[in-house]
Amino acid sequence: MDILRSDADCGESDIAKFYANKTILITGATGFMGKVLVEKLLRSCADLNVIYLLIRTKKGVDPSVRKEQYFKCVIFGKLLEKNPGIVDKVRVVKGDLLEPDLGLSANDTNTLASNVEVVFHCAANVRFDQPLRPMVMMNVVGTLKVLRLAEKMSQLQALVHVSTSYCQCNESVLEERAYPAPQNPFSIIEMVETMDDEALAEITPKLLNGLPNTYAYSKALSEDLICRYNNKLPIIITRPSIVTAAIHEPLPGWIEGVNGPTGLMIGAARGVIRSMHCNPDYASTVIPVDKAINGMILCGYQRGKASQEKKGNQQTGVEFCNLCISSKALMSWGDSIETGRRFFYETPLSFALWYPGGSIKKNYYHHLFCVIFFHYLPAYFIDFWLLVFGQKPFLLNVQRKVSMGLKLLQYYTTKKWEFRNERFQEMSSQLSLLDQDLFDTSVGQVNWETYISNYIVGMRTYILGESEDTLPQARKVLRRLYILDWVSKVLFFSLSFWFLWTHLDGFVERSDAFIRSSLSTIYHERNSTIHV
């Protein structure tokens, strides 16, 4: 498949025709999924009119400057080489979801309200360790501001909201429908705006009601909030599962950020993570980013087509699409981790603290035992010697962060998830063969071993900046760590055997004396009782 085909090569694409001359607004365009979305739209729907990117000032860097930095990302390289003028179709709008009215000027608000036809709302706080206030302000209040702006858009045909498959963690099956939030989202917004941090922290566990974190909770609130705009706006909510590296486009294995499985892979490859609490038999509920983005573009296309057909009539209500892969088409967590380990031995990292090893643990207490002995004790030992030699200790802090990350992730790796995805599966079947190829969402024939191999290469290249030229030296380092690991194991077991051997006689004698003393005491007590 030619993954870098431009719109000029796909003249009869119905999806490209729909997006032709369209004005699009994207929030969260600077994030991982946002970048892939922008690149895909520019490459496969090149006849679109304008893409507006809502971008805030960050660390004193103006949005216009950030646009220049944005297109230096490697995923835009081949696109700009073939069509450098395409960047003129992208315009930056200075705004911030945390500011009143999105921080938009009156002129920008009028421009967007008069021209935008499709909105992709991707912006979100995706951290799992945040307190309630920043999550609600970004994911719930920010969404409310986008909805209020959308109400002003006279040309709006589709609003695609990006949620998550984990927004209803208390449900045994996630269907493609609306679910009520645990509380009224407007009441929670008022609470967050009026209560202090201490009071919010105290009440948060009660509000979550079994949900694993404030991220999942805020997404449940956001969906409920959006459903209150039922029949007002042409909305479709998309729910991707765990989004991972690209399988084909814009570049095989392209990944950005260290959230979720990516951070786990890096920690394991550096030898820092030796144990993980996980059920190896459960499906690894991941979806490659390009499959998810193609699904989002299809959702915008189908919702927009339905709006055009019902123009002048009442909207049909909020629609849903779970962007997930069926469990039977996925690798299990156990197979995924073992496959990744095998490929890491072939393409190791240039720097590692120890030889990559360890395993996943189904039993939590077994995992906890391994964390103490293989995470924390080595960290204390190495940090002690760093202090002795006048160096700054660091490994204990690393292990604390690792433990926090594993604790957040293990909720998802020790539970069986069932996501219904009939709509996601059916969308592709309604397309022409050309659009099925250009906006591919099929996953039945995925070669997961090849995907994981490319994922690891992409992680080395795009996150850690390690080129292929570093592999020979990295393999030498791995061999040395392998030898050191075996020497350490031999020494440990030899010392353990020596200790037991030299102290065994004394231990047996003390045990024998203890047993004799206990039996004697019991005998005398029994005789005393009989005499009485």
N, C-alpha and C positions, 0 to 999 in steps of 0.2 A: 504493500500500500504506500502510495506517495503521500507522506504526511505533511509535506510542505507545499501542497498545491494551492494556488491562489484562486480567488473568485473568478478570474479570467478563464480558468480551466473548468469551471463548474457552472456553465452558462444556464443550464436548465434546472438548477437547484431551486425547488419550491421554497425552501427555508431561506436561501440567499435572496430570492425575490421578495419574500415577506419583509426582510430586514432592509432591503434596498430603499434608500431615501428616508430611512427612519432616523429619528433623533432619540438617542438613548442616554439615560443617566445611570451611572454606576457608583454606588457607595462601597467603600472597602476595596477599591481598585488596587491599592498598594500592597494588599495581603497576598498570600500564596494563591488562593483560588481566584482572587480578583485579577492578578496578572495573567493567569492562563485564560480567563474569560476575555480580557481585552485583546490579547494576542489572537485568540481564535476568531473573534468577531472581525478583527481587521483583516485577517488572512482569508477566511472563508465567506465573509459577507462584506467584501471590500466596497460595494456600492452603497453602503449605508451613508447617511448624511453626516451626522456628528455624534461623537461619544463625549458626553460631559463627565468628567471625573471629579467627584467631591473630595477635595484634599485639604487637609488642615496644615497650618504652619507647624513644623516640628523641629525642636531644638534650634529655633531661630532661623530655620531655612524656609524661605518663602515657597508657596505651592508652585509658582512658575519655575523656580530653580529645581524643585523636586521633580517636575516633569522631565527636565533634561536628564536628571539622574535615573529616572524611571526607565527610560528607553535605552539606557546603557545595560540593562539586564540582558543576560546571554540569550534568553528565550526570544528576544526581538531581533537578534542578529541577522538571521537569514531572511526574515520578512523585510527588514529595512534595506538589506542588500539588494533585494529584488524590487522593492517599491518604496524608496526613501520618502516619497511625498505623502505616504499614508499617514504620517504623524500629524499632518495638518488637519486631519479629521478628528483629532483628539484635542479637546479643550479642557483646561483646568478651571474649576470653579472653587474659589476659596470658601471653605466651610468646615464645620466641626459638629458632629452629632451631640456633643456635650454643651454646645452654646445655644442660647435662646434662638428659635427660628433657624436652627442649623448654622448660625453664624453667617447667613447669606445677606448680601446687600439687597436693597430693594430692587435694583436693576437686574441682578442675577436671579432673584425670585421671579420677577416678571418674565424674564427670558425662559426660564425652565417651565414656568406655568403655561406659557403660550406655545411651546414647541415640543416638549418631551412627549414621546409616544410609548416608550418602553422603559421601565425602571427595573434594575437589578439591585436589590438591597442586600449586599454581602457584608457590610461593616458589622463587626461584633467584637466584644471582649471574649476571647475563647480560653482564658486561663481557668484552670480548675481549682485554684487555691486562693481565690479572691473573696473578700468579705462581701456582704450583700449590697452595700450602697453602690460601689462602682459598677457592679453587674447590672443592677436595675437601671441606673442612670444611662448606661451605654446601650444595653440590649432591649430595655423596655421603653424608657423615655425617648431614647434615640429613635426607635421604631415609630413611636407615636408622632414624633416630629416629621418623619418621612411620610407617614400617612396623611398628616395635615397638609403637607406640601402637595402630595398626590391629588388631594381633593381639589386643588386649584388648577390642576393640569387639564385643560379643555380637550386635548388631543389624546389623552392616555388610553392605550389599548391593552396593556398588560403590566402588572407589577409582580415581579418574581422575588419572593422573600426567601432567604436562605436560613433555614432552621437547622435541626439536627435530629437524627433518628433516636437520640437518647433523651428526648424532651419529656417522655412519659415512661420513666424507668420502672414505675410501679405496675405497669401493664405487662401481662404475660405475652401479649401479641400487639404489635403496633400496626394498626390498619391505616389506610390512606383516607383518613377522615379527621374531623375536629374532635378535640378532647377538652373538657373544661379544665381550667387551671385550679390548683388547690385553693387559691384565694382570688378575690376580685383584683385585677391588675391596677385599677385606679386607686383602690384602697392601699395597696402596697406602695404605689408611687407617693401617695400622701404621707404614708408612714416613713418612708425613706427620707423625704424632704423635711420632716419635722423632728424625728427622733435623733438623739445623739448616738455616737458610735458604740458606746458601752451598752446602751439599751438594745440597739439593733443586734449586737453580737449575742446578747442573752436570748433574744427571741428567735434568732435565725434557725436553730435546730427544730423548733416547733413548726415554723413555717415550711421548712423543707419536707417534713413528714415522710422521711424515708428516702428522699431523693439524695443522690450521692454528693452533690455540690451545688453551689449557687449558680453555676453556669446552666446546668440542666433546668433548675428552677426558673431562671430568668427566661429561658427559651419557652418553657411552658406558659409563663405569663405573657410573653410576646405573642404567641399563637392565639391565646384567648383574646388578647387585645385586638389583634387583626380581625378575628372572627366577629367582633362587634361592628366592623365596617362591612358586614355581610350585605350584599345587594347595593353597596355604594360604589365599590371600586372593583375593577377586573383583576383580582388577586389570585395567585397560585403560590402555595407554600411548598417549598422543596425541602426534603429532609435527607441530606447525605449522611452516610454512616462515617466511619473513620477514614478520612481522606488522606491518601498516601501518594507516593511519587507517580509521575506520568508513566503510562505504559507505552504510548506511541508518540504523542505530541504534547507540547511543542518540541520536546527532546526526550527520547527514552531515558527514564530514570531521573528526570529533573525533579528536584525537591528543594524546598526552602523552609528553614526553621527546624527546630528540634523538638517539636511537640509530639506526644504520643509515641508510636512505635519507633520513630526515627531516633529520638533521644535514647530510648532503650537499646537500640542497635549500636549506637556510638558508645554507650557506657559498657556494653558487653564486649565490644571489639577492643576497648582499651583495657579490658581486664578488671574493671572496677565493679561491675555487676556480676556476681557469682551465683545468685539465686533469685528466682522470681516466683511469686505465688500465682499459679495459673492452672486452669484445667486444660490439659493438652488435647482433650477430645473435642472441645467446643470449637465451632467455626470462628476463624479470625475475621470479624466483620469489617473488612476494609473495602474501599473502592478507589481505584486509581483516579487521580484528579481530572484527567482528560475525559474519562467516562462520566464523571459527575458534572463537568462543565457542559459537555454535549447534552446531557439530560436537562440542565438548566436552560440552555438555548432552545431546546425542543419545547420545554414548558412555556417559555415566552412566546414561541411561535404558535403553539396550539391555543393558548389563552387569548393571544392577540387575534387569531383567525376567528375564534368564537365571538370576540367582542365586535369585530367588523360585521359579522353576520347578524348580530343582535343590535346593531347601531340604532340608537334612539329608543331602545327598549331597556327595561330594568336588567341589571347584571344578574348572572345566575348564582352568585354567591362565591364564597372562598372555596378554592379547589386545593387538593393535596396530591403530592407525588413523593413517595419514599425512594430516594436515589440510593438503592441498596442492591447488593448482589445476593441471590438466593444462597442459602447455606450449603446446598448440595454442590454448588459450583465453586465454593471457597475451599482453601486449604484449612486444616485445623491449626490451632495455635502451636501445638506440638510439632507438626510437620513444618510449619513456617519457620519456627525458631531453629530447628535442626538444619533445615535447608540454608538458612542465613548463616549459621555457624560454619557450615561446610564451605560456603563461598567466601566467608571472611578469612578462612585459612588460605584460600587461593589469592585473594586480594586484600591483604591485611593493611592496617593503618600504619603510617610512618612512626607514630608515637603510641606506645601503650605502657601502662604501669606494670602489667603482669600478663602472662599468657592467657588468652581468652579461654574460658572454661566455664564450669558450673553447669547448672541445669534448672529446669522449671520444677516446681514442687506443687503437687496437688493438695497436700496437707499443709495447713497454715502453720502449725507448730513445728513441723519439719523445716519449713521455710524460715521461721523465726530463729531456730537453732542455727541454721546455716548463715543467716545474716549476722548473728553475734560472732560466730567463729571465723567466717570468711569475709565479712565486710568490716566490722568494727574492730576486732582484735588486730588484724593486720594494719588497719589505719592508725591505731594507737601505737603500735610497734614502730611503724615507719616514721610517724610524727615525732616519736621520742628520739629516734636517731637523728632526725633533721635538727631538733633542738640541740642535741649533743654537739653536732658539727656546725652550730651557729646559723642554720638555715631556718627559714620561716615554715612552720608546719602548715599543711593544707589539706591532707587527705581525709582527716576527720570531718572537716566542713563539707568536702566533696561527698562523703558517704551519707552525711545527714541530708543533703539535697537529693541524693540518689534514693534514700529511703522514703523521703517525702513523695518523690515522683512515682516510685513503685507502689506506695500506698494509694495514691490517687488512681493509678492505672489498674490495680488489681481488681477493683470493683467490676471493671468491664471484661476482664480476662477470666473471671471465675463464675460468670453467669451466662446461661444459655439465652441468646437473643433470637427472637423471631420477628422479622420485619416483613410485612406483606408488601409486595412490589408489583402487583398486576398492572397498574397504569404505566409504570416505568418500562415493563417488559413489552406492553402493547404499543407504546408510542412508536417504536422503531418499525413495527410491522405495518403501520399505516403510511410509511414513507416510500418514496421511490427508491429504486436500487442505488441511484446516485447519492441521495441524501442519507441512506443507510450507511454508505461508505464514508461520506464527508463528515457526518455527525454520528459516528459510531458509538452505540451504547451497549453492544453485544458483549457478553462476558462468558458465554458457554464454552468457547474454545481457547480461553486464556491459558498460555503455558506459564504456570506460576513459577516454575524454576527459573526460566529465562527472565521473568519479571523481577524476581528477588535478586538475581545476579545483576541486572541493570540498576536496580534500586541501590544496591551497595556501591556500585561504581559511581552512580549519580551522587550519592551521599559523600563519597571521598572527594569527588570533583567539585560539586557545586556548594557544599556546606563547609567542608574542611580545606578546600583549595589544594588538594593533593593530586597532581597530574599523574599520568601513566608512567612517567619517567621515574617517579619515586618508588615504584613497585619493587625493583630489585633490592634496594636498601631496606624497604619495609619487610621483605621476606627474610633478609638476614637478621633483622631485629627479632622477628617472630621465632626464628630457629634458636636464637640465643635465649629468648624467654622460655621456650619449650624446654631447653636443657636446664635452665635455672629452676623451672617449675618442678621437673623430675628430681633434681638434686634436693630441692627443699622437701619434697614428699618423702624421699628416701631417708633424709636426715630426721624428719619428724617421726616417721614410723620406727626408725632405728632407736632413737632416743626413748620413744614410748615403750618399745620392747625392752630396752635395757633397764629402764626405771621399774617396769613391772617385774622383770626377772630378778633384779637385785633386791627388791622389796617384797617379793612374793612370800618368802619363808616367814618373814616377820609379820606379814599380813595374815598368813594362815595361822601362825601361833596366837596372834591377838584374837583372831576370830574364834579359834578353838577355845581359848581361855574365856572369852565372852559367853560362848554357848554353854560351857561347863558351869560357869558362875550362874547363868540364868536358870539352868536346869536344877542346880543345887538350891537356889532360892525358892523355886517352885516346889521342890520336894519338901523342904523344911516348912514352908507355909501350909502345905497340904497335911503334913504330920501334926502340925500345931492345931489345925482345924479338927482333925480326928480326935486328938486328946481332949479338946474342949467338949 
